Amino acid sequence: MAWESRNGRGRYYTRSRKINGRVVREYIGAGLAGELAAAEDEHRHAQRCAAREALQKARSPLDWADRAITRVYTEIDWRCRAAAVAGAYYRHHRGDWRRKRGCCGEQNNDRREPLS
């Protein structure tokens, strides 16, 4: 929403809106029509700002709970990772956890002794 002048011949009020992903300018005009459109747009803007502030005030009591849950989840995740690494597991290509081969006293089953 802006006032602009063209060729020094006065001020015109325009609106910019998105329609199907493209910005389209709507020329309102000068004088009383422009003043009324500017006042209407300012009123809508003030309403949106007030609604945004009300939403932020309503959301703020829940922010502390969200941060606490995130901290607990992060702590649990790190402890689980530490336990997996201590148990000789590793993440294969940042994917599934796998147990390392040949560690922790495992015997290789491919080399079986022949039965007598």
Secondary structure by P-SEA (a helix, b strand, c coil): cbbbbccccbbbbbbbbbcccbbbbbbbcccaaaaaaaaaaaaaaaaaaaaaaaaaaaaccaaaaaaaaaaaaaaaaaaaaaaaaaaccccccccbbbbbcccccccccccccccc
